[in-house]
Amino acid sequence: MTIFRWIIGVIAALLASGALISFVLFIAFDINVWLDRARTLRRGVYMALLLWFNVEVWGRVIWTLVTW
């Protein structure tokens, strides 16, 4: 499970940094393509974190049922 947490953490960090860089580029150059990319990457961060949360919760549920 620790490996999964690291993988999700790295993916979320990369997506968040990409979203931040895209937003900064939008602010600097006022090109709407960068805003769209920032929004898309932000949604990717939310998706990665929701995947992590669901795997953690359902993994614990399955672990509890198996070891009951």
PyMOL Python script that loads the backbone (N, CA, C, O; Angstrom):
from pymol import cmd

cmd.read_pdbstr("""\
ATOM      1  N   MET A   1       0.819  -1.193   0.000  1.00  0.00           N
ATOM      2  CA  MET A   1       0.000   0.000   0.000  1.00  0.00           C
ATOM      3  C   MET A   1       0.866   1.263   0.000  1.00  0.00           C
ATOM      4  O   MET A   1       0.468   2.300  -0.530  1.00  0.00           O
ATOM      5  N   THR A   2       2.038   1.160   0.593  1.00  0.00           N
ATOM      6  CA  THR A   2       2.929   2.321   0.627  1.00  0.00           C
ATOM      7  C   THR A   2       3.374   2.715  -0.774  1.00  0.00           C
ATOM      8  O   THR A   2       3.484   3.902  -1.082  1.00  0.00           O
ATOM      9  N   ILE A   3       3.627   1.733  -1.614  1.00  0.00           N
ATOM     10  CA  ILE A   3       4.035   2.019  -2.992  1.00  0.00           C
ATOM     11  C   ILE A   3       2.910   2.743  -3.726  1.00  0.00           C
ATOM     12  O   ILE A   3       3.156   3.689  -4.474  1.00  0.00           O
ATOM     13  N   PHE A   4       1.674   2.294  -3.508  1.00  0.00           N
ATOM     14  CA  PHE A   4       0.524   2.946  -4.140  1.00  0.00           C
ATOM     15  C   PHE A   4       0.415   4.402  -3.692  1.00  0.00           C
ATOM     16  O   PHE A   4       0.144   5.286  -4.504  1.00  0.00           O
ATOM     17  N   ARG A   5       0.626   4.648  -2.405  1.00  0.00           N
ATOM     18  CA  ARG A   5       0.556   6.020  -1.898  1.00  0.00           C
ATOM     19  C   ARG A   5       1.618   6.901  -2.540  1.00  0.00           C
ATOM     20  O   ARG A   5       1.345   8.048  -2.892  1.00  0.00           O
ATOM     21  N   TRP A   6       2.825   6.371  -2.694  1.00  0.00           N
ATOM     22  CA  TRP A   6       3.893   7.146  -3.328  1.00  0.00           C
ATOM     23  C   TRP A   6       3.575   7.429  -4.791  1.00  0.00           C
ATOM     24  O   TRP A   6       3.792   8.540  -5.277  1.00  0.00           O
ATOM     25  N   ILE A   7       3.061   6.421  -5.490  1.00  0.00           N
ATOM     26  CA  ILE A   7       2.731   6.612  -6.907  1.00  0.00           C
ATOM     27  C   ILE A   7       1.646   7.672  -7.065  1.00  0.00           C
ATOM     28  O   ILE A   7       1.780   8.574  -7.891  1.00  0.00           O
ATOM     29  N   ILE A   8       0.580   7.573  -6.287  1.00  0.00           N
ATOM     30  CA  ILE A   8      -0.501   8.558  -6.360  1.00  0.00           C
ATOM     31  C   ILE A   8       0.007   9.938  -5.946  1.00  0.00           C
ATOM     32  O   ILE A   8      -0.382  10.946  -6.535  1.00  0.00           O
ATOM     33  N   GLY A   9       0.872   9.983  -4.938  1.00  0.00           N
ATOM     34  CA  GLY A   9       1.428  11.262  -4.504  1.00  0.00           C
ATOM     35  C   GLY A   9       2.255  11.932  -5.585  1.00  0.00           C
ATOM     36  O   GLY A   9       2.154  13.141  -5.794  1.00  0.00           O
ATOM     37  N   VAL A  10       3.075  11.144  -6.273  1.00  0.00           N
ATOM     38  CA  VAL A  10       3.903  11.697  -7.350  1.00  0.00           C
ATOM     39  C   VAL A  10       3.029  12.157  -8.511  1.00  0.00           C
ATOM     40  O   VAL A  10       3.241  13.238  -9.061  1.00  0.00           O
ATOM     41  N   ILE A  11       2.049  11.340  -8.883  1.00  0.00           N
ATOM     42  CA  ILE A  11       1.146  11.720  -9.979  1.00  0.00           C
ATOM     43  C   ILE A  11       0.385  12.999  -9.629  1.00  0.00           C
ATOM     44  O   ILE A  11       0.281  13.907 -10.453  1.00  0.00           O
ATOM     45  N   ALA A  12      -0.147  13.067  -8.406  1.00  0.00           N
ATOM     46  CA  ALA A  12      -0.890  14.262  -7.995  1.00  0.00           C
ATOM     47  C   ALA A  12       0.017  15.491  -7.956  1.00  0.00           C
ATOM     48  O   ALA A  12      -0.397  16.581  -8.349  1.00  0.00           O
ATOM     49  N   ALA A  13       1.246  15.320  -7.486  1.00  0.00           N
ATOM     50  CA  ALA A  13       2.172  16.455  -7.426  1.00  0.00           C
ATOM     51  C   ALA A  13       2.533  16.947  -8.825  1.00  0.00           C
ATOM     52  O   ALA A  13       2.605  18.153  -9.062  1.00  0.00           O
ATOM     53  N   LEU A  14       2.761  16.018  -9.746  1.00  0.00           N
ATOM     54  CA  LEU A  14       3.082  16.421 -11.115  1.00  0.00           C
ATOM     55  C   LEU A  14       1.907  17.137 -11.776  1.00  0.00           C
ATOM     56  O   LEU A  14       2.086  18.149 -12.452  1.00  0.00           O
ATOM     57  N   LEU A  15       0.708  16.600 -11.573  1.00  0.00           N
ATOM     58  CA  LEU A  15      -0.470  17.251 -12.143  1.00  0.00           C
ATOM     59  C   LEU A  15      -0.699  18.628 -11.524  1.00  0.00           C
ATOM     60  O   LEU A  15      -1.037  19.579 -12.229  1.00  0.00           O
ATOM     61  N   ALA A  16      -0.514  18.736 -10.209  1.00  0.00           N
ATOM     62  CA  ALA A  16      -0.708  20.025  -9.542  1.00  0.00           C
ATOM     63  C   ALA A  16       0.323  21.046 -10.004  1.00  0.00           C
ATOM     64  O   ALA A  16      -0.008  22.212 -10.219  1.00  0.00           O
ATOM     65  N   SER A  17       1.566  20.615 -10.157  1.00  0.00           N
ATOM     66  CA  SER A  17       2.584  21.561 -10.627  1.00  0.00           C
ATOM     67  C   SER A  17       2.316  21.970 -12.076  1.00  0.00           C
ATOM     68  O   SER A  17       2.532  23.125 -12.443  1.00  0.00           O
ATOM     69  N   GLY A  18       1.850  21.036 -12.892  1.00  0.00           N
ATOM     70  CA  GLY A  18       1.475  21.382 -14.264  1.00  0.00           C
ATOM     71  C   GLY A  18       0.318  22.362 -14.307  1.00  0.00           C
ATOM     72  O   GLY A  18       0.309  23.288 -15.117  1.00  0.00           O
ATOM     73  N   ALA A  19      -0.663  22.155 -13.430  1.00  0.00           N
ATOM     74  CA  ALA A  19      -1.794  23.080 -13.369  1.00  0.00           C
ATOM     75  C   ALA A  19      -1.342  24.460 -12.915  1.00  0.00           C
ATOM     76  O   ALA A  19      -1.800  25.472 -13.445  1.00  0.00           O
ATOM     77  N   LEU A  20      -0.455  24.502 -11.947  1.00  0.00           N
ATOM     78  CA  LEU A  20       0.039  25.790 -11.464  1.00  0.00           C
ATOM     79  C   LEU A  20       0.849  26.521 -12.532  1.00  0.00           C
ATOM     80  O   LEU A  20       0.682  27.725 -12.728  1.00  0.00           O
ATOM     81  N   ILE A  21       1.718  25.799 -13.214  1.00  0.00           N
ATOM     82  CA  ILE A  21       2.509  26.414 -14.288  1.00  0.00           C
ATOM     83  C   ILE A  21       1.598  26.907 -15.414  1.00  0.00           C
ATOM     84  O   ILE A  21       1.801  27.994 -15.955  1.00  0.00           O
ATOM     85  N   SER A  22       0.593  26.098 -15.762  1.00  0.00           N
ATOM     86  CA  SER A  22      -0.342  26.514 -16.813  1.00  0.00           C
ATOM     87  C   SER A  22      -1.114  27.764 -16.405  1.00  0.00           C
ATOM     88  O   SER A  22      -1.344  28.654 -17.224  1.00  0.00           O
ATOM     89  N   PHE A  23      -1.510  27.826 -15.146  1.00  0.00           N
ATOM     90  CA  PHE A  23      -2.239  29.007 -14.680  1.00  0.00           C
ATOM     91  C   PHE A  23      -1.346  30.243 -14.682  1.00  0.00           C
ATOM     92  O   PHE A  23      -1.785  31.332 -15.050  1.00  0.00           O
ATOM     93  N   VAL A  24      -0.098  30.071 -14.274  1.00  0.00           N
ATOM     94  CA  VAL A  24       0.845  31.200 -14.305  1.00  0.00           C
ATOM     95  C   VAL A  24       1.056  31.676 -15.739  1.00  0.00           C
ATOM     96  O   VAL A  24       1.115  32.880 -15.991  1.00  0.00           O
ATOM     97  N   LEU A  25       1.171  30.740 -16.678  1.00  0.00           N
ATOM     98  CA  LEU A  25       1.321  31.131 -18.080  1.00  0.00           C
ATOM     99  C   LEU A  25       0.078  31.854 -18.596  1.00  0.00           C
ATOM    100  O   LEU A  25       0.186  32.791 -19.386  1.00  0.00           O
ATOM    101  N   PHE A  26      -1.104  31.417 -18.146  1.00  0.00           N
ATOM    102  CA  PHE A  26      -2.330  32.116 -18.531  1.00  0.00           C
ATOM    103  C   PHE A  26      -2.328  33.549 -17.994  1.00  0.00           C
ATOM    104  O   PHE A  26      -2.677  34.488 -18.709  1.00  0.00           O
ATOM    105  N   ILE A  27      -1.934  33.705 -16.738  1.00  0.00           N
ATOM    106  CA  ILE A  27      -1.883  35.044 -16.147  1.00  0.00           C
ATOM    107  C   ILE A  27      -0.864  35.918 -16.878  1.00  0.00           C
ATOM    108  O   ILE A  27      -1.105  37.103 -17.110  1.00  0.00           O
ATOM    109  N   ALA A  28       0.275  35.324 -17.239  1.00  0.00           N
ATOM    110  CA  ALA A  28       1.347  36.107 -17.854  1.00  0.00           C
ATOM    111  C   ALA A  28       1.020  36.524 -19.288  1.00  0.00           C
ATOM    112  O   ALA A  28       1.285  37.658 -19.688  1.00  0.00           O
ATOM    113  N   PHE A  29       0.440  35.594 -20.060  1.00  0.00           N
ATOM    114  CA  PHE A  29       0.265  35.860 -21.488  1.00  0.00           C
ATOM    115  C   PHE A  29      -1.184  36.061 -21.922  1.00  0.00           C
ATOM    116  O   PHE A  29      -1.435  36.449 -23.063  1.00  0.00           O
ATOM    117  N   ASP A  30      -2.137  35.803 -21.033  1.00  0.00           N
ATOM    118  CA  ASP A  30      -3.564  35.971 -21.315  1.00  0.00           C
ATOM    119  C   ASP A  30      -3.997  35.175 -22.547  1.00  0.00           C
ATOM    120  O   ASP A  30      -4.696  35.683 -23.423  1.00  0.00           O
ATOM    121  N   ILE A  31      -3.564  33.914 -22.589  1.00  0.00           N
ATOM    122  CA  ILE A  31      -3.969  32.995 -23.654  1.00  0.00           C
ATOM    123  C   ILE A  31      -4.883  31.950 -23.012  1.00  0.00           C
ATOM    124  O   ILE A  31      -4.482  31.246 -22.085  1.00  0.00           O
ATOM    125  N   ASN A  32      -6.116  31.859 -23.516  1.00  0.00           N
ATOM    126  CA  ASN A  32      -7.120  31.005 -22.881  1.00  0.00           C
ATOM    127  C   ASN A  32      -6.801  29.519 -22.946  1.00  0.00           C
ATOM    128  O   ASN A  32      -7.333  28.746 -22.148  1.00  0.00           O
ATOM    129  N   VAL A  33      -5.954  29.101 -23.867  1.00  0.00           N
ATOM    130  CA  VAL A  33      -5.577  27.686 -23.948  1.00  0.00           C
ATOM    131  C   VAL A  33      -4.917  27.241 -22.645  1.00  0.00           C
ATOM    132  O   VAL A  33      -5.140  26.122 -22.185  1.00  0.00           O
ATOM    133  N   TRP A  34      -4.105  28.117 -22.051  1.00  0.00           N
ATOM    134  CA  TRP A  34      -3.420  27.753 -20.807  1.00  0.00           C
ATOM    135  C   TRP A  34      -4.411  27.614 -19.655  1.00  0.00           C
ATOM    136  O   TRP A  34      -4.216  26.781 -18.770  1.00  0.00           O
ATOM    137  N   LEU A  35      -5.461  28.415 -19.657  1.00  0.00           N
ATOM    138  CA  LEU A  35      -6.483  28.287 -18.619  1.00  0.00           C
ATOM    139  C   LEU A  35      -7.220  26.962 -18.762  1.00  0.00           C
ATOM    140  O   LEU A  35      -7.494  26.296 -17.764  1.00  0.00           O
ATOM    141  N   ASP A  36      -7.541  26.574 -19.988  1.00  0.00           N
ATOM    142  CA  ASP A  36      -8.195  25.286 -20.219  1.00  0.00           C
ATOM    143  C   ASP A  36      -7.302  24.132 -19.774  1.00  0.00           C
ATOM    144  O   ASP A  36      -7.782  23.173 -19.170  1.00  0.00           O
ATOM    145  N   ARG A  37      -6.011  24.220 -20.070  1.00  0.00           N
ATOM    146  CA  ARG A  37      -5.083  23.174 -19.642  1.00  0.00           C
ATOM    147  C   ARG A  37      -4.964  23.131 -18.128  1.00  0.00           C
ATOM    148  O   ARG A  37      -4.890  22.048 -17.548  1.00  0.00           O
ATOM    149  N   ALA A  38      -4.946  24.277 -17.484  1.00  0.00           N
ATOM    150  CA  ALA A  38      -4.867  24.317 -16.022  1.00  0.00           C
ATOM    151  C   ALA A  38      -6.099  23.670 -15.402  1.00  0.00           C
ATOM    152  O   ALA A  38      -5.991  22.929 -14.425  1.00  0.00           O
ATOM    153  N   ARG A  39      -7.265  23.949 -15.967  1.00  0.00           N
ATOM    154  CA  ARG A  39      -8.496  23.335 -15.452  1.00  0.00           C
ATOM    155  C   ARG A  39      -8.487  21.825 -15.651  1.00  0.00           C
ATOM    156  O   ARG A  39      -8.901  21.075 -14.768  1.00  0.00           O
ATOM    157  N   THR A  40      -8.016  21.384 -16.808  1.00  0.00           N
ATOM    158  CA  THR A  40      -7.951  19.950 -17.085  1.00  0.00           C
ATOM    159  C   THR A  40      -6.997  19.253 -16.123  1.00  0.00           C
ATOM    160  O   THR A  40      -7.310  18.184 -15.599  1.00  0.00           O
ATOM    161  N   LEU A  41      -5.848  19.848 -15.892  1.00  0.00           N
ATOM    162  CA  LEU A  41      -4.884  19.250 -14.969  1.00  0.00           C
ATOM    163  C   LEU A  41      -5.403  19.276 -13.533  1.00  0.00           C
ATOM    164  O   LEU A  41      -5.155  18.347 -12.765  1.00  0.00           O
ATOM    165  N   ARG A  42      -6.122  20.338 -13.170  1.00  0.00           N
ATOM    166  CA  ARG A  42      -6.710  20.397 -11.827  1.00  0.00           C
ATOM    167  C   ARG A  42      -7.726  19.273 -11.639  1.00  0.00           C
ATOM    168  O   ARG A  42      -7.791  18.659 -10.574  1.00  0.00           O
ATOM    169  N   ARG A  43      -8.510  19.010 -12.666  1.00  0.00           N
ATOM    170  CA  ARG A  43      -9.460  17.897 -12.588  1.00  0.00           C
ATOM    171  C   ARG A  43      -8.725  16.566 -12.461  1.00  0.00           C
ATOM    172  O   ARG A  43      -9.194  15.654 -11.780  1.00  0.00           O
ATOM    173  N   GLY A  44      -7.576  16.461 -13.116  1.00  0.00           N
ATOM    174  CA  GLY A  44      -6.758  15.260 -12.980  1.00  0.00           C
ATOM    175  C   GLY A  44      -6.259  15.072 -11.560  1.00  0.00           C
ATOM    176  O   GLY A  44      -6.189  13.946 -11.067  1.00  0.00           O
ATOM    177  N   VAL A  45      -5.909  16.174 -10.894  1.00  0.00           N
ATOM    178  CA  VAL A  45      -5.484  16.094  -9.489  1.00  0.00           C
ATOM    179  C   VAL A  45      -6.636  15.591  -8.635  1.00  0.00           C
ATOM    180  O   VAL A  45      -6.451  14.696  -7.810  1.00  0.00           O
ATOM    181  N   TYR A  46      -7.819  16.156  -8.824  1.00  0.00           N
ATOM    182  CA  TYR A  46      -8.984  15.701  -8.064  1.00  0.00           C
ATOM    183  C   TYR A  46      -9.255  14.225  -8.316  1.00  0.00           C
ATOM    184  O   TYR A  46      -9.556  13.480  -7.383  1.00  0.00           O
ATOM    185  N   MET A  47      -9.151  13.803  -9.558  1.00  0.00           N
ATOM    186  CA  MET A  47      -9.399  12.406  -9.896  1.00  0.00           C
ATOM    187  C   MET A  47      -8.383  11.488  -9.215  1.00  0.00           C
ATOM    188  O   MET A  47      -8.754  10.442  -8.682  1.00  0.00           O
ATOM    189  N   ALA A  48      -7.114  11.868  -9.230  1.00  0.00           N
ATOM    190  CA  ALA A  48      -6.077  11.050  -8.601  1.00  0.00           C
ATOM    191  C   ALA A  48      -6.303  10.953  -7.096  1.00  0.00           C
ATOM    192  O   ALA A  48      -6.154   9.879  -6.513  1.00  0.00           O
ATOM    193  N   LEU A  49      -6.662  12.068  -6.466  1.00  0.00           N
ATOM    194  CA  LEU A  49      -6.880  12.044  -5.023  1.00  0.00           C
ATOM    195  C   LEU A  49      -8.144  11.274  -4.651  1.00  0.00           C
ATOM    196  O   LEU A  49      -8.176  10.611  -3.615  1.00  0.00           O
ATOM    197  N   LEU A  50      -9.175  11.351  -5.471  1.00  0.00           N
ATOM    198  CA  LEU A  50     -10.372  10.553  -5.206  1.00  0.00           C
ATOM    199  C   LEU A  50     -10.104   9.067  -5.404  1.00  0.00           C
ATOM    200  O   LEU A  50     -10.639   8.238  -4.667  1.00  0.00           O
ATOM    201  N   LEU A  51      -9.279   8.719  -6.395  1.00  0.00           N
ATOM    202  CA  LEU A  51      -8.883   7.324  -6.573  1.00  0.00           C
ATOM    203  C   LEU A  51      -8.134   6.831  -5.349  1.00  0.00           C
ATOM    204  O   LEU A  51      -8.400   5.736  -4.854  1.00  0.00           O
ATOM    205  N   TRP A  52      -7.192   7.641  -4.852  1.00  0.00           N
ATOM    206  CA  TRP A  52      -6.440   7.263  -3.659  1.00  0.00           C
ATOM    207  C   TRP A  52      -7.383   7.045  -2.476  1.00  0.00           C
ATOM    208  O   TRP A  52      -7.267   6.045  -1.768  1.00  0.00           O
ATOM    209  N   PHE A  53      -8.316   7.975  -2.258  1.00  0.00           N
ATOM    210  CA  PHE A  53      -9.241   7.868  -1.140  1.00  0.00           C
ATOM    211  C   PHE A  53     -10.097   6.607  -1.245  1.00  0.00           C
ATOM    212  O   PHE A  53     -10.274   5.891  -0.260  1.00  0.00           O
ATOM    213  N   ASN A  54     -10.629   6.337  -2.438  1.00  0.00           N
ATOM    214  CA  ASN A  54     -11.474   5.160  -2.617  1.00  0.00           C
ATOM    215  C   ASN A  54     -10.701   3.871  -2.405  1.00  0.00           C
ATOM    216  O   ASN A  54     -11.212   2.942  -1.780  1.00  0.00           O
ATOM    217  N   VAL A  55      -9.485   3.796  -2.911  1.00  0.00           N
ATOM    218  CA  VAL A  55      -8.679   2.588  -2.721  1.00  0.00           C
ATOM    219  C   VAL A  55      -8.347   2.404  -1.246  1.00  0.00           C
ATOM    220  O   VAL A  55      -8.370   1.279  -0.748  1.00  0.00           O
ATOM    221  N   GLU A  56      -8.040   3.481  -0.542  1.00  0.00           N
ATOM    222  CA  GLU A  56      -7.748   3.388   0.892  1.00  0.00           C
ATOM    223  C   GLU A  56      -8.971   2.888   1.662  1.00  0.00           C
ATOM    224  O   GLU A  56      -8.862   1.974   2.479  1.00  0.00           O
ATOM    225  N   VAL A  57     -10.127   3.485   1.403  1.00  0.00           N
ATOM    226  CA  VAL A  57     -11.329   3.116   2.148  1.00  0.00           C
ATOM    227  C   VAL A  57     -11.759   1.693   1.814  1.00  0.00           C
ATOM    228  O   VAL A  57     -11.979   0.886   2.717  1.00  0.00           O
ATOM    229  N   TRP A  58     -11.880   1.374   0.516  1.00  0.00           N
ATOM    230  CA  TRP A  58     -12.347   0.049   0.155  1.00  0.00           C
ATOM    231  C   TRP A  58     -11.304  -1.027   0.452  1.00  0.00           C
ATOM    232  O   TRP A  58     -11.659  -2.174   0.721  1.00  0.00           O
ATOM    233  N   GLY A  59     -10.040  -0.670   0.404  1.00  0.00           N
ATOM    234  CA  GLY A  59      -9.006  -1.614   0.817  1.00  0.00           C
ATOM    235  C   GLY A  59      -9.145  -1.972   2.282  1.00  0.00           C
ATOM    236  O   GLY A  59      -8.985  -3.133   2.660  1.00  0.00           O
ATOM    237  N   ARG A  60      -9.442  -0.985   3.107  1.00  0.00           N
ATOM    238  CA  ARG A  60      -9.637  -1.237   4.538  1.00  0.00           C
ATOM    239  C   ARG A  60     -10.904  -2.046   4.778  1.00  0.00           C
ATOM    240  O   ARG A  60     -10.923  -2.915   5.649  1.00  0.00           O
ATOM    241  N   VAL A  61     -11.960  -1.778   4.022  1.00  0.00           N
ATOM    242  CA  VAL A  61     -13.201  -2.546   4.160  1.00  0.00           C
ATOM    243  C   VAL A  61     -12.956  -4.005   3.805  1.00  0.00           C
ATOM    244  O   VAL A  61     -13.367  -4.900   4.544  1.00  0.00           O
ATOM    245  N   ILE A  62     -12.297  -4.251   2.691  1.00  0.00           N
ATOM    246  CA  ILE A  62     -12.016  -5.629   2.274  1.00  0.00           C
ATOM    247  C   ILE A  62     -11.098  -6.306   3.278  1.00  0.00           C
ATOM    248  O   ILE A  62     -11.300  -7.474   3.611  1.00  0.00           O
ATOM    249  N   TRP A  63     -10.090  -5.588   3.766  1.00  0.00           N
ATOM    250  CA  TRP A  63      -9.179  -6.153   4.766  1.00  0.00           C
ATOM    251  C   TRP A  63      -9.943  -6.550   6.034  1.00  0.00           C
ATOM    252  O   TRP A  63      -9.677  -7.603   6.614  1.00  0.00           O
ATOM    253  N   THR A  64     -10.888  -5.716   6.461  1.00  0.00           N
ATOM    254  CA  THR A  64     -11.690  -6.019   7.643  1.00  0.00           C
ATOM    255  C   THR A  64     -12.571  -7.237   7.405  1.00  0.00           C
ATOM    256  O   THR A  64     -12.690  -8.087   8.287  1.00  0.00           O
ATOM    257  N   LEU A  65     -13.190  -7.340   6.233  1.00  0.00           N
ATOM    258  CA  LEU A  65     -14.049  -8.487   5.941  1.00  0.00           C
ATOM    259  C   LEU A  65     -13.253  -9.781   5.850  1.00  0.00           C
ATOM    260  O   LEU A  65     -13.722 -10.827   6.300  1.00  0.00           O
ATOM    261  N   VAL A  66     -12.064  -9.727   5.277  1.00  0.00           N
ATOM    262  CA  VAL A  66     -11.249 -10.934   5.116  1.00  0.00           C
ATOM    263  C   VAL A  66     -10.718 -11.409   6.460  1.00  0.00           C
ATOM    264  O   VAL A  66     -10.670 -12.613   6.712  1.00  0.00           O
ATOM    265  N   THR A  67     -10.320 -10.489   7.323  1.00  0.00           N
ATOM    266  CA  THR A  67      -9.711 -10.880   8.597  1.00  0.00           C
ATOM    267  C   THR A  67     -10.704 -10.912   9.745  1.00  0.00           C
ATOM    268  O   THR A  67     -10.295 -10.985  10.904  1.00  0.00           O
ATOM    269  N   TRP A  68     -11.966 -10.861   9.463  1.00  0.00           N
ATOM    270  CA  TRP A  68     -12.990 -10.829  10.502  1.00  0.00           C
ATOM    271  C   TRP A  68     -12.957 -12.067  11.309  1.00  0.00           C
ATOM    272  O   TRP A  68     -13.752 -12.220  12.237  1.00  0.00           O
TER     273      TRP A  68
END
""", "prot")
cmd.dss("prot")
cmd.show_as("cartoon", "prot")
cmd.util.cbc("prot")
cmd.orient("prot")
